[in-house]
Amino acid sequence: MRYARQIALPNVGRDGQQKLRAAKVLMVGAGGLGCPALQYLAAAGVGTLGIVDGDHVELSNLHRQTLFTAGDIGRNKAEVAVERLHALNPDVKLVPYPEHLDGHNAARIAAGYDVVIDGTDDPMARYLINDLCVQLGIPFVHGSIHRFAGQVSVLNYQGGPTYRCLGPDQPAAGEFPDCAQAGVLGVLPGIIGTVQASEALKIILGIGTTLSGKLKVIDPLQWEERTIAFARNEEQVIKARASDLHTFMPEQNCDTGSSIDAAQLMEWLAEGQRIHLLDVRELHEEPAMDVPSVLRIPLGQLLGRLDELPAEGTLVVICQHGIRSKRAMDLLNKAGLPLRILNLEGGMAAFASSKHIA
């Protein structure tokens, strides 16, 4: 019997297995955190797993996103995850949402789920997930990583604190680096994602002590752990309940007229058009762009180095996937520079087949 070893546990049993079978868990992000969490939840027999991810598999994902193989490169992550998880456990209902979670689709997608797990690497997305869960009355399992450390908490559970109670102030766009900027040891999201799955299973089964009101910080490099307690803040809960979810829009989408695709940029370069290129990735990130006079200023340094930018003309902003460059474009527009500023859609990942790659 598939679940025999699990049913043998005195605080699970057949009744607990039925609870798992009836449960619905929504995983936002099928990346480094989402892959291990989804694998263990599917293996445990959670009845319905929803998977939200608008990204596509890339070669740089494979050292940590263990549901994918080299043959999946270019395919949507949510759809590939469904295939792999069905092979692992065909009894689980798997629902792919091949789109980015935003203020327009969040309530539609999350309706009917019992638990939401955050597998994103975007701090701003956590406020959307938090406010969504507060408004729908759904527990939220938070997880995040930064270089060699990760953290986990359970939020909005049985009257406990929310993510806004932990972090009342939303960060400015680009304030915190994602894993593409900061780097990540592949095993770390595996550890954190597994802990997230464990917390979700405890919530469903109603067993043990969850991390509600606690932030568990794990550093496997030194193998140190610490737990930070935090309390519910009613003012922040009210703020989450009153939040207009429609104000949370995906960073991945660029306004028409303020972006350029890889094909158009290649054409401009081939024609020798006078354009300026600004690469806002970290200096160590590859591939590099083999075009003369590319200005490289990491996003976190941009506002302090505005004097290095051209005084006029067209500036095309570049990053790895078109997300940080969109943030940079917004910052530069707010700074009132006398430039036409365009974002390279899809970033260097979309430009990878070009002869301009070093």
C-alpha positions in Angstrom: 0.0 0.0 0.0 1.4 3.4 -1.1 0.9 5.2 2.3 1.4 2.2 4.6 4.4 3.7 6.5 2.6 7.0 6.9 -0.7 5.5 8.1 1.3 3.5 10.6 2.0 6.7 12.5 -0.3 7.0 15.5 -1.1 10.7 14.9 -1.8 10.1 11.2 -3.6 6.8 10.7 -6.4 6.3 8.1 -8.3 9.3 9.3 -5.2 11.5 8.7 -4.6 10.0 5.3 -8.2 10.9 4.4 -7.5 14.5 5.6 -4.5 14.6 3.2 -6.6 13.2 0.4 -9.3 15.9 0.9 -6.8 18.8 1.2 -6.0 21.3 -1.5 -2.6 23.1 -1.5 -1.6 25.9 -3.8 2.1 26.3 -4.6 3.1 29.7 -5.9 6.3 29.1 -7.8 7.7 25.8 -9.1 11.3 26.8 -8.6 14.0 25.9 -6.0 11.5 25.9 -3.1 8.5 24.6 -5.0 10.1 21.5 -6.5 11.0 19.7 -3.2 7.8 20.9 -1.5 5.6 19.7 -4.4 7.4 16.3 -4.5 6.9 15.6 -0.9 3.3 16.8 -0.8 2.4 14.7 -3.9 4.2 11.7 -2.4 2.3 12.1 0.9 -1.0 12.0 -1.0 -2.3 15.5 -0.7 -5.4 15.3 -2.9 -5.1 18.5 -5.0 -2.0 20.5 -5.8 -2.3 23.8 -7.7 0.9 25.0 -9.2 1.3 28.7 -10.3 4.3 29.6 -12.4 4.6 31.7 -15.6 8.3 31.1 -16.0 10.0 28.7 -18.4 12.8 26.2 -17.5 16.3 27.5 -18.1 19.7 25.8 -17.9 20.6 27.8 -14.8 17.6 26.3 -12.9 18.8 22.7 -13.1 21.3 22.8 -10.2 18.4 23.3 -7.7 15.0 22.8 -9.4 14.9 19.0 -9.2 11.7 18.4 -11.1 13.3 19.5 -14.4 15.8 18.1 -16.8 17.8 19.5 -19.7 15.1 18.3 -22.1 12.6 20.6 -20.4 14.5 23.9 -21.2 12.1 26.4 -22.7 8.9 24.7 -21.4 6.6 26.2 -18.8 7.5 25.1 -15.2 4.0 24.6 -14.0 3.1 22.3 -16.9 6.4 20.3 -16.6 5.9 19.9 -12.8 2.4 18.4 -13.4 3.9 15.8 -15.7 6.6 14.8 -13.2 4.3 14.8 -10.2 1.7 12.7 -12.0 4.4 10.1 -12.7 5.3 10.2 -9.0 1.7 9.8 -7.8 -1.1 9.5 -10.4 -3.8 9.6 -7.6 -3.1 13.3 -6.9 -5.2 15.9 -8.8 -2.7 18.4 -10.3 -3.8 21.8 -11.6 -1.3 23.9 -13.5 -1.6 27.7 -13.7 1.0 28.7 -16.3 0.9 32.4 -15.4 2.4 34.8 -12.9 0.3 35.5 -9.8 -0.8 39.1 -9.8 -3.6 41.3 -8.4 -6.0 40.4 -11.2 -5.8 36.6 -11.0 -4.8 35.9 -7.4 -8.3 35.6 -5.9 -9.6 33.5 -8.8 -6.7 31.1 -8.5 -6.6 30.8 -4.8 -10.3 30.3 -4.2 -11.0 26.9 -2.7 -7.5 26.0 -1.5 -6.8 25.2 2.1 -3.1 26.2 2.3 -0.9 28.5 0.2 2.9 27.9 0.0 5.1 30.7 -1.2 7.9 29.4 -3.5 8.7 32.8 -5.1 12.0 34.8 -4.8 10.2 38.1 -5.0 9.7 40.0 -1.7 6.9 42.0 -3.2 5.0 38.9 -4.2 4.9 37.9 -0.5 2.8 40.9 0.3 0.3 39.9 -2.4 0.2 36.3 -1.1 -0.2 37.5 2.5 -3.0 40.0 1.8 -4.7 37.4 -0.4 -4.6 34.8 2.3 -5.8 37.2 5.0 -8.8 38.2 2.9 -9.6 34.5 2.0 -8.8 33.2 5.5 -6.1 30.7 4.3 -2.9 29.8 6.1 0.3 30.8 4.3 3.6 28.9 4.6 6.4 31.4 3.9 9.9 30.4 2.8 12.8 32.3 1.4 16.5 31.9 0.9 19.5 34.2 0.6 22.9 32.8 -0.3 23.7 30.3 2.4 20.7 30.8 4.7 17.0 30.3 4.5 13.9 31.0 6.6 10.5 29.5 7.1 7.3 30.6 9.0 3.6 29.8 9.1 1.4 32.9 8.7 -2.3 33.7 9.1 -2.9 30.4 10.9 -5.5 30.1 13.7 -5.4 33.8 14.6 -1.6 34.0 14.5 0.5 36.8 12.9 0.7 37.6 9.2 3.6 38.5 7.0 2.9 42.1 7.5 3.2 41.6 11.2 6.7 40.2 10.5 7.6 42.9 8.0 5.3 45.9 8.1 7.2 47.9 5.5 7.1 46.7 1.9 10.5 47.0 0.2 11.2 49.2 -2.7 11.5 47.6 -6.1 15.0 46.1 -6.4 15.9 46.7 -2.8 16.6 43.0 -2.2 18.5 40.8 -4.7 17.0 37.6 -6.0 18.9 34.4 -6.4 20.1 35.4 -9.8 21.9 38.4 -8.3 22.9 36.9 -4.9 23.6 33.3 -5.9 22.3 30.2 -4.2 23.8 26.8 -3.2 21.5 24.3 -4.9 20.9 22.2 -1.8 19.6 25.1 0.3 16.2 25.5 -1.4 15.8 21.8 -1.1 16.1 22.0 2.7 13.8 25.0 3.0 11.2 23.7 0.6 11.1 20.4 2.5 10.5 22.2 5.8 7.7 24.2 4.1 6.1 20.9 3.0 6.4 19.6 6.5 4.6 22.6 7.9 1.8 22.3 5.3 1.3 18.6 6.3 1.1 19.5 10.0 -1.5 22.2 9.2 -3.6 19.7 7.2 -3.3 16.9 9.8 -3.6 19.2 12.8 -0.6 17.7 14.5 2.5 19.0 16.2 3.6 22.6 16.7 3.7 24.8 13.6 6.0 27.8 13.1 3.1 30.2 13.6 4.5 33.3 15.3 8.0 32.0 14.7 10.6 32.6 12.0 13.0 29.7 11.8 16.3 30.7 10.3 18.5 27.9 9.0 22.2 28.2 8.1 23.5 24.9 6.8 26.9 26.3 6.0 27.7 26.5 9.7 24.7 24.3 10.6 23.2 26.9 12.9 19.5 27.4 13.6 17.7 30.1 15.5 14.1 30.9 16.0 12.8 34.5 16.1 9.4 35.0 17.8 7.0 37.7 16.5 3.4 38.7 17.5 0.2 39.5 15.7 -0.2 43.2 15.0 -3.9 44.0 14.5 -3.1 47.3 12.7 -1.2 45.3 10.1 -3.9 42.7 9.8 -6.5 45.4 9.2 -4.1 46.8 6.5 -4.0 43.4 4.8 -7.7 43.0 4.9 -8.2 46.5 3.3 -5.5 46.0 0.7 -6.5 46.4 -2.9 -5.0 43.4 -4.6 -5.3 45.0 -8.0 -2.4 47.3 -7.1 -0.1 44.2 -7.1 1.0 43.9 -10.7 3.6 41.4 -12.1 7.1 42.8 -12.5 7.5 40.6 -15.5 5.1 42.6 -17.7 6.2 45.7 -19.4 4.1 48.5 -20.8 3.6 48.5 -24.5 5.8 51.2 -26.1 8.4 51.1 -23.3 9.9 47.7 -24.2 11.8 46.1 -27.0 12.2 42.4 -27.9 15.4 40.6 -28.7 14.7 40.5 -32.4 14.2 44.3 -32.7 17.3 45.0 -30.6 19.4 42.6 -32.9 18.0 44.5 -35.9 19.0 47.9 -34.4 22.5 46.6 -33.6 22.9 45.2 -37.1 21.9 48.5 -38.6 24.4 50.4 -36.5 21.7 52.5 -34.8 22.9 54.8 -32.1 21.5 53.4 -28.9 22.9 53.1 -25.4 22.9 49.7 -23.6 22.7 49.5 -19.8 23.2 46.1 -18.1 21.9 46.1 -14.5 22.9 42.6 -13.6 25.6 41.8 -11.1 29.1 41.9 -12.7 29.6 38.2 -12.3 26.5 37.2 -14.3 26.7 35.5 -17.6 26.4 35.5 -20.6 28.0 38.8 -21.3 26.9 41.0 -24.2 29.6 41.2 -26.8 28.7 44.7 -28.0 31.0 47.7 -27.5 30.2 50.3 -24.9 27.8 48.3 -22.8 27.5 50.2 -19.5 27.3 47.7 -16.5 25.8 49.2 -13.3 24.2 46.7 -10.9 20.6 47.6 -10.0 21.4 48.2 -6.4 24.0 50.9 -7.4 22.0 52.6 -10.1 20.6 55.6 -8.3 24.0 56.5 -7.0 25.6 56.4 -10.4 23.1 58.4 -12.5 25.9 60.7 -13.6 27.5 57.9 -15.6 24.4 57.6 -17.9 24.2 59.3 -21.3 22.7 62.7 -21.4 20.3 62.0 -24.3 19.2 59.4 -26.8 17.7 55.9 -26.4 18.7 53.7 -23.5 18.0 50.0 -23.6 18.1 48.4 -20.1 19.1 44.8 -19.9 19.1 42.1 -17.2 18.8 38.3 -17.2 15.0 37.9 -17.6 13.6 41.4 -18.1 12.5 41.8 -14.4 15.3 43.8 -12.8 15.6 45.9 -16.0 11.9 46.8 -15.7 12.6 47.9 -12.1 15.6 49.9 -13.3 13.5 51.5 -16.1 10.9 52.6 -13.5 13.6 54.1 -11.3 15.1 56.0 -14.2 11.8 57.3 -15.3 11.0 58.6 -11.8 14.4 60.3 -11.8 13.3 62.4 -14.7 16.2 61.7 -17.0 16.0 63.2 -20.6 16.2 59.8 -22.2 14.0 57.4 -24.1 14.2 54.3 -21.9 13.3 50.8 -23.1 13.3 47.5 -21.3 14.6 44.4 -23.1 11.8 41.9 -22.9 12.9 38.5 -21.6 16.4 39.9 -21.0 19.6 38.0 -21.9 17.7 34.7 -21.7 15.7 35.8 -24.7 18.8 37.0 -26.4 20.8 33.9 -25.9 20.8 32.6 -29.5 22.2 36.0 -30.8 25.7 36.2 -32.2 26.2 39.1 -29.8 26.6 36.7 -26.9 30.2 36.3 -25.7 
